[in-house]
Amino acid sequence: MESTAAPRTIPLSAKSSTHSSRSPIESRPKLNKLPLSALSRKTRLPARLCASPNAIAMSAAAQDPDSKESKLWGGRFEESVSETVERFTESISFDKELYRHDIMGSKAHASMLAKQGPMDSTDRDKILEGLSEIERLIESGEFKWRVDREDVHMNIKAALTDMIGEPAKKLHTARIQNDQVQTDFRLWCCDAIDRIVPFIIRLQVALVTLALKNKGVIVPGYTHMQRAQPVLLQHHLLAYVEQLERDIGRLVDCKARLSFCPLGECSLAGAGLPICRLMIAEELGFSAPMRNSIDAVLDRDFAVEFLSANSIIAVHLSRLGEEWVLWASEEFGFITPSDSVSTGSSIMPQKKNPDPMELVRGKSARVIGDLVTLLNLWKGCLPSYNRGLQEDKDPVSDSINTIVGMLEVSAEFAHNISVNKERIYKTLPAGHLDATTLADYLVKKGIPFRTSHDIVGRSVAFCVSRNCQLQDLSLDELHNISPMFDKDVYEYLGVENAVKNFCSYGSTGSAFVASQMDYWVGKLNIKRI
């Protein structure tokens, strides 16, 4: 039975349409949303603050090409850093992705400083308006990122100083890049989790939709890559849906643990000014400020946990990809992907390859590698900030983008699969898939399972010698093996009867699978046709 799902809204402007209306974290612990409408204004600066809307775009070009930006930390230095060091230590090439979160944090910090006293409301308003203009310039592509300003924080601070002058320098009060980058990073990861969860749900919807189209289809279940027992295809597909649900749970749990604010802890020991960190945390949507200044600046637990969750997702997808690659082969022939999700060969005209799922399997190595990179980066860091920690953004960004791509293409592939029911049906007799059900039959007759196992084992051996199936044996032949067999034995033989006789909670029994399908159709808000 085909199905469609109700439309839903995806956060962060995810490109693909979705099939589910469930909230990414519905029925799960809620985190504070980011109440930053006032801090995300994109109003233009008045003429008194910015002579030209292109001020930042022109600032770098207007400089003498031989001159360099004075570093915020340059007071004790007599020489500027060499170009080699400049190129090696910059992080703007990848951390500029955090610009929106950096501006959010700066606006919240400025508002707090104005309330606490180190800044007046006039300077605060200039800073807020200047930051809004910088955000507009970045999003319009007019902002010029400069390597000599090292990172996203210095680029925005320097641009703000160019724009509004002295008031911008007050923004550095009770804050430094160490706690600032941690705040940006946490906000960025929160948004990334909100971006990933809907893609997981889309894949769940795709798998349940595929299951709905193939009601009653039985496939061989495997252990040790050998045929073991018959299972309903719906049951098999729902196993992946369950794994993906746990993936969502891990991401939501991770988000809850990273929702603590480090801003205001400065470089190591905290601030010596009467700031209100609770106000900043609330303004940015965090649960609370972090309690220990050293931990606040060093902590990368949240990033490691995030990439660990992504790695588990990647392994789940890799296993799905491996199975579908096998099932699409001539040897199995269980599924046929459509042309829209297949590729060919430049030398073998007949080839039709399930390349997307091969790449899903391959890209899982990247995601796992991102986690290993971060663990190795972090393991040697002494308490508090170390410059090497700037390298944490690249693997996290790669993990996020790779996982989103893997989830998106897996859902697309699932929507474009045809299940070859006749081919599967013809293969079902092979492997004596009903043997365990026959052993259960004997247990119901009062025979201990170990004895039943031996009797059925001899029955299978007899079938192998005769090149037949258990259901092909006559009652007399079965009696010769064990007198406990009766005419009702045939209600347990054959894959259809075997499936009917599964009755435990969580089994592949028809009634239980039907109830599970109803559960997931309702949970994912899928409409049956």
RASUL-V450711 format. One line per field, one symbol per residue. phi: phi as a letter, one per 40 degrees, with the letter a starting at -180 (. if undefined). psi: psi as a letter, one per 40 degrees, with the letter a starting at -180 (. if undefined). burial: + if it has 16 or more other ideal C-beta (glycine too) atoms within 10 Angstrom, else -. A space follows every 10 residues. Layout:
phi=???
psi=???
burial=???
This chain:
phi=.cabbccacb cgfccccbbb bccdbcgbdc bccccbdccb cbccccdcba caccdcdccc ccccdccbcc ccbcdcbcbc cccccdcccc bccbccccdc cccdcccccc cccccchcac cccdcccccc cccccccccc gccbcbcccg accccccccc cdcbgddccc cccfaaddcc cccdcccccd ccccccdccc cccdcccccc cccbcgcbbc cbbfgbdbac bcddcccccc cccccccccc cccccccccb ccchcfcabg bbbccbcccc dcccgccacc cbccccccdb dccccccccc ccdccdcccc cccccccccc ccgcbbcccc bbbbbcbbcc cbbcddcccd cccdcccccc ccdccccccb ccdgcbcdcc cccdcccccc cccdcccccc cccccbbbcc ccccdccccc hfcccccccc dccccgcddc cddcccdccc ccccccfabd cccccccccc cacccbcccc cbbgcccccc ccbccgccdd cccccccccc ccccfcccb
psi=hiiiiiiihh iffhdiiiei ehidfhfihh ihihgfddef ifiiiidddh dieedddedd deihdeiihh ideedeieii iiddddddei edddeeeedd dddddddddd dddddedeii dddddddddd ddddddddde eehhhhdeec iddddddddd dddeadddde dehfiidddd dddddddddd dddddddddd dddddddddd ddefhehhih iiiffihcii ihdddddddd dddddddddd dddddddefh heheeaddea ieigigdddd dddeeidiii dhddddddhe dddddddddd dddddddddd dddddddeid dcfdihiide fiiaiedhde ihhfdddddd ddeddddddd ddddddddde hiiaiideee eddddddddd dddddddddd ddddefhhhg ddddddeddh efeedddddd ddddeehidd dddddddddd dddddefiid eeiidddddd dheehidede eeiidddddd eheiheieid dddddddddd dddefhhi.
burial=--+-+--+-+ ---+---+++ ++-++--+-- +--+-+--+- ----+---++ ----+++-++ -------++- -+-------- +--------+ ++-+++++++ ++++++++++ ++++----+- --++-+++++ ++++++++-- --++++++++ ++++++++++ ++++--++-+ ++++++++++ ++++++++++ ++++++++++ ++++++++++ ++++--++++ +-----++++ ++++++++-+ +-++--++-+ ++-++--+++ ++++++-+-+ +---+-+-++ ++++++--++ --+--+++++ -+++++++++ ++++-+++-+ +-++++++-- -+-++++--- ++-------- ---+++++-+ +-++-+++++ +-++--++-- ---++---++ -+++++++++ -+++-+++++ +++++++-++ ---+--+++- ++++++++++ ++----+--- -++-++--++ -++-----++ +-+----+-- -+-++---+- -++++-+++- ++----++++ -++--++--+ +-++++---
